[in-house]
């Protein structure tokens, strides 16, 4: 919103596209599916084996629960942070869109920082369930504070939105659970 305000939407979109293009080239040049020295071999799937494996995965009720958790924990990001957060902050604090997007960016910063930290924490303690429950409780408490408590100071709202992002980032553990 700040860039759009200063440069206009066309220039901002062009700059974002160029950054994405440069990142894509860097990823293509620098990242490898098979790093040097790696000796892992993957078996080629036989005909019909993919559907057999998919069927076996879908039959496990635990996978459905993990999927439900991932959906429920990611919903605040897709609904609040991506859709309703900016108008909510604009009305709540009577600020313009540029300031409101700064608030909401703290959710995304929390997700960006929280994903590797929560994944590391889960691996470090050797448990998946405890971080999932802790994050869900944290997210519920923070969301209730953000939505239902009046007169939260602006600086504290930044902290709450960051914590909301951190709690949402536990969604990455669901990938580990499915892999496990």
C-alpha positions in Angstrom: 0.0 0.0 0.0 2.9 2.4 0.7 4.5 1.6 -2.7 1.1 2.1 -4.4 0.7 5.4 -2.7 4.1 6.6 -3.8 4.6 5.0 -7.2 1.1 4.0 -8.4 -0.3 0.5 -8.8 1.2 -0.2 -12.3 4.8 0.6 -11.2 4.4 -1.3 -8.0 3.1 -4.4 -9.8 6.0 -4.1 -12.3 8.6 -3.9 -9.5 7.0 -6.9 -7.7 7.0 -8.9 -10.9 10.7 -8.0 -11.5 11.6 -9.1 -8.0 9.7 -12.4 -8.5 11.5 -12.9 -11.9 14.9 -12.3 -10.4 14.1 -14.6 -7.5 12.9 -17.3 -9.9 16.2 -17.1 -11.8 18.3 -17.2 -8.6 16.3 -20.3 -7.4 16.8 -22.0 -10.8 20.5 -21.3 -10.8 21.3 -21.9 -7.1 18.9 -24.6 -5.8 19.3 -28.2 -6.7 16.9 -31.2 -6.3 19.9 -33.5 -6.0 22.8 -31.7 -4.2 26.3 -32.8 -5.1 27.3 -35.9 -3.1 23.7 -37.0 -2.5 23.3 -40.8 -3.1 19.6 -41.2 -2.6 17.8 -43.2 -5.3 14.1 -43.0 -5.8 12.1 -45.9 -7.3 10.0 -45.0 -10.3 6.3 -45.6 -9.5 4.8 -48.5 -11.4 1.5 -48.1 -13.2 -1.4 -48.0 -10.7 0.9 -47.6 -7.7 0.2 -43.9 -7.3 -3.6 -44.5 -7.0 -2.9 -47.4 -4.6 -0.7 -45.2 -2.4 -3.2 -42.3 -2.6 -6.0 -44.6 -1.6 -4.0 -46.0 1.3 -3.2 -42.4 2.5 -6.9 -41.4 2.3 -8.0 -44.4 4.3 -6.0 -43.3 7.4 -8.2 -41.2 9.6 -5.2 -39.5 11.2 -4.5 -37.9 7.8 -7.9 -36.4 7.7 -7.5 -35.0 11.2 -4.1 -33.5 10.2 -5.7 -31.9 7.2 -8.5 -30.5 9.3 -6.0 -29.0 11.7 -3.9 -27.5 8.9 -7.1 -26.0 7.3 -8.3 -24.6 10.7 -4.9 -23.1 11.6 -4.4 -21.6 8.2 -7.9 -20.1 8.0 -7.0 -17.0 10.1 -4.2 -16.1 7.6 -6.4 -16.5 4.5 -9.4 -14.8 6.0 -8.1 -12.2 8.4 -4.6 -11.4 7.2 -5.3 -11.6 3.4 -8.9 -10.4 3.3 -10.4 -8.6 6.2 -7.5 -7.4 8.3 -6.7 -4.2 6.5 -10.3 -2.8 6.6 -10.6 -4.0 10.3 -7.4 -2.1 11.3 -8.5 0.9 9.3 -11.8 1.1 11.1 -10.4 0.2 14.5 -7.6 2.7 14.6 -8.9 5.2 12.0 -5.8 4.9 9.9 -5.3 4.8 6.1 -4.6 1.7 4.1 -0.8 2.1 4.1 -0.7 2.1 7.9 -3.2 -0.8 8.2 -1.1 -2.9 5.8 1.9 -2.3 8.0 -0.1 -3.8 10.9 -1.2 -6.8 8.8 2.4 -7.4 7.5 3.3 -8.4 11.1 1.1 -11.5 10.7 3.1 -12.5 7.6 6.4 -11.7 9.3 5.3 -13.9 12.2 4.5 -16.7 9.8 7.9 -16.2 8.0 9.8 -16.3 11.3 7.6 -18.9 13.0 7.6 -21.6 10.3 11.3 -22.5 10.7 11.3 -22.0 14.4 8.2 -24.1 15.1 9.5 -26.8 12.7 12.9 -26.8 14.5 11.2 -26.8 18.0 9.1 -29.8 17.0 12.1 -31.7 15.7 14.2 -30.7 18.7 11.7 -32.0 21.3 10.8 -35.0 19.1 7.1 -34.3 19.4 4.5 -33.0 17.0 1.4 -32.8 19.1 2.6 -30.5 21.8 3.6 -27.7 19.4 0.4 -28.1 17.5 -1.8 -27.8 20.6 0.4 -24.9 22.0 0.1 -23.0 18.7 -3.7 -23.6 18.4 -4.2 -22.3 22.0 -1.9 -19.3 21.4 -3.7 -18.5 18.1 -7.2 -18.8 19.8 -6.2 -16.5 22.7 -4.5 -13.9 20.4 -7.4 -13.9 17.9 -9.9 -13.4 20.7 -7.8 -10.5 22.0 -7.5 -8.9 18.6 -11.2 -9.2 17.7 -13.0 -8.7 21.0 -10.9 -6.5 23.3 -11.4 -2.8 22.8 -8.7 -0.1 23.1 -5.7 -2.2 22.5 -2.7 0.2 22.2 -1.3 0.2 18.7 2.2 -1.0 19.7 0.6 -4.0 21.5 -1.5 -4.8 18.4 1.7 -5.2 16.4 2.9 -7.8 19.0 -0.5 -9.6 18.9 -0.6 -9.7 15.1 3.0 -11.1 15.1 2.0 -13.7 17.6 -1.0 -14.6 15.5 1.4 -15.2 12.6 3.7 -17.3 14.8 0.7 -19.4 15.9 -0.5 -19.9 12.3 3.0 -21.1 11.3 2.4 -24.4 13.1 0.7 -25.5 10.0 4.1 -26.6 8.7 4.2 -29.3 11.3 1.2 -30.9 9.5 3.5 -31.6 6.5 6.0 -33.4 8.9 3.1 -35.4 10.4 1.9 -36.6 7.0 5.5 -37.5 6.1 6.0 -39.4 9.4 
